[in-house]
Amino acid sequence: MNFDMKEAMEILERSPKTLTALLSGLSCGWLECNEGEGTWNAAEVIEHLIEAEKHNWIPRLKTILQEGENKPFPPFDRYAHLNKTEQRPIEQKLHEFNAIRAENIIKLKEFVQPETHLKLTGNHPEFGTVALSELLSTWVVHDLTHISQIVRVMAERYRSDVGPWQAYLGILKK
């Protein structure tokens, strides 16, 4: 097992700062581009990350600590952010993500004692029994997945503009 709480915290604490540095002040062209129908743009990914901070990671962590496998995790709608009609500037979304993540990091440090809690298990509605260490590992990889997604979507915007160099740009390989 590679999971290490200290290393996990390094990513969880940096993700909001990374996304803020990458996306703040960008034009709508960068923030609203996507990879086609049914895909998300950078602004939508940030909304998804906010929803996950509110309704996924900490609620499920609490369920493992308080209920174990006796009660399934609360449901999480991965697409809930797409139902929002409110339009907000990216800076406002990033600020909210930063604030909620900071609160969740405090809760994570308060609730989890790595030496005793990482092997505790919960009941995922789709996967069945999952360990707390798996939930926390997934939180980290979820951040990295969406950072990668945002960068890939932004690169896609210039796919046809790079001309023959496309052959050398791994991010544009399908």
C-alpha positions in Angstrom: 0.0 0.0 0.0 1.4 3.4 -1.0 -1.1 5.5 0.8 0.5 8.0 3.2 -1.6 10.6 5.0 1.1 13.2 4.9 1.6 12.8 1.1 -2.2 12.8 0.5 -2.4 16.1 2.4 0.3 17.6 0.1 -2.0 17.1 -2.9 -5.3 17.9 -1.2 -3.9 21.2 0.2 -2.3 22.2 -3.1 -5.1 21.4 -5.5 -7.1 24.6 -4.9 -4.0 26.8 -5.2 -3.0 25.0 -8.4 -6.4 25.5 -10.0 -6.5 29.1 -8.9 -3.1 29.8 -10.4 -4.1 28.0 -13.6 -7.6 29.5 -14.1 -7.8 32.9 -12.5 -8.0 35.8 -14.9 -8.4 33.6 -18.1 -10.7 34.6 -20.9 -14.0 32.8 -21.4 -12.5 31.0 -24.4 -10.3 29.0 -22.1 -12.8 28.5 -19.4 -15.7 27.5 -21.6 -14.0 25.2 -24.1 -14.7 21.5 -23.9 -14.0 18.3 -25.9 -17.5 18.1 -27.4 -21.0 17.3 -26.5 -21.4 15.7 -23.0 -18.0 16.9 -21.8 -17.1 19.4 -19.2 -15.3 22.7 -19.5 -12.9 24.1 -16.8 -15.7 26.1 -15.0 -17.9 23.0 -14.8 -15.1 20.9 -13.4 -14.6 23.5 -10.6 -18.4 23.3 -9.9 -18.1 19.5 -9.7 -15.2 19.8 -7.3 -17.2 22.1 -5.1 -20.1 19.6 -5.1 -17.8 16.8 -4.1 -16.4 18.9 -1.3 -19.9 19.5 0.0 -21.5 16.1 -0.5 -18.9 13.4 -1.1 -15.6 13.2 0.8 -16.4 14.4 4.3 -19.9 12.9 4.5 -18.6 9.5 3.4 -15.6 9.8 5.8 -18.0 10.5 8.7 -20.2 7.5 7.6 -17.1 5.2 7.9 -16.1 6.6 11.2 -19.6 6.6 12.8 -21.4 3.7 11.0 -18.8 1.4 9.5 -20.5 -0.9 7.1 -23.9 -0.7 8.9 -25.1 2.2 6.8 -24.4 2.8 3.1 -22.7 6.1 2.1 -25.0 9.0 1.4 -25.6 9.3 -2.4 -23.5 11.6 -4.4 -24.7 13.0 -7.7 -21.6 13.5 -9.9 -23.6 15.5 -12.3 -25.5 17.8 -9.9 -23.3 20.8 -10.9 -24.8 20.6 -14.4 -28.2 21.5 -13.1 -27.1 24.8 -11.7 -28.4 27.8 -13.6 -26.5 30.5 -11.7 -23.6 32.0 -13.6 -20.7 33.1 -11.5 -17.2 34.3 -12.4 -14.5 31.7 -12.2 -12.8 33.7 -9.4 -15.9 33.3 -7.2 -16.0 29.5 -7.9 -12.3 29.1 -7.1 -12.7 31.1 -3.9 -15.6 28.8 -2.8 -13.5 25.7 -3.7 -10.6 27.1 -1.7 -12.7 27.9 1.3 -14.6 24.6 1.4 -11.4 22.6 0.9 -9.7 24.5 3.7 -12.6 23.6 6.0 -12.5 19.9 4.9 -8.7 19.7 5.5 -9.3 20.9 9.1 -12.1 18.2 9.5 -9.9 15.5 8.0 -7.1 16.3 10.4 -9.5 16.4 13.3 -11.4 13.2 12.5 -8.8 10.8 11.1 -6.1 9.2 13.2 -4.0 7.5 10.5 -2.5 4.9 12.8 -6.0 3.6 13.8 -8.6 4.7 11.2 -7.2 3.9 7.7 -8.3 0.2 7.8 -11.9 1.1 8.9 -14.5 0.2 6.2 -17.7 1.5 4.9 -20.4 0.5 2.6 -20.3 2.1 -0.9 -23.7 1.7 -2.7 -22.0 0.4 -5.9 -18.7 -1.1 -4.8 -19.6 -2.6 -1.4 -17.0 -2.7 1.3 -14.3 0.1 0.9 -11.6 1.1 3.3 -11.1 4.6 4.6 -7.6 4.6 3.0 -9.2 3.9 -0.3 -11.7 6.8 0.1 -8.8 9.1 0.9 -6.7 7.8 -1.9 -9.6 8.3 -4.3 -10.0 11.9 -3.1 -6.4 12.6 -4.0 -6.6 10.9 -7.4 -9.9 12.6 -8.1 -8.2 16.0 -7.7 -5.4 14.9 -10.0 -7.8 13.5 -12.6 -9.7 16.8 -12.8 -6.6 18.9 -13.0 -5.4 16.7 -15.8 -8.9 16.9 -17.4 -8.8 20.7 -17.3 -5.4 20.9 -18.9 -6.4 18.4 -21.6 -9.5 20.3 -22.5 -7.6 23.6 -22.7 -5.0 22.0 -25.0 -7.8 20.6 -27.2 -8.9 24.1 -27.9 -5.7 24.6 -30.0 -5.6 21.1 -31.6 -6.1 22.4 -35.1 -3.9 25.4 -34.6 -0.7 23.6 -33.8 -0.5 22.2 -37.3 2.1 19.4 -37.8 3.4 19.7 -34.3 0.3 17.8 -33.2 2.3 14.6 -33.9 4.7 15.6 -31.0 2.1 16.8 -28.5 1.1 13.8 -26.3 -1.7 15.7 -24.7 -3.5 15.8 -28.1 -3.2 12.1 -28.8 -6.5 10.3 -28.6 
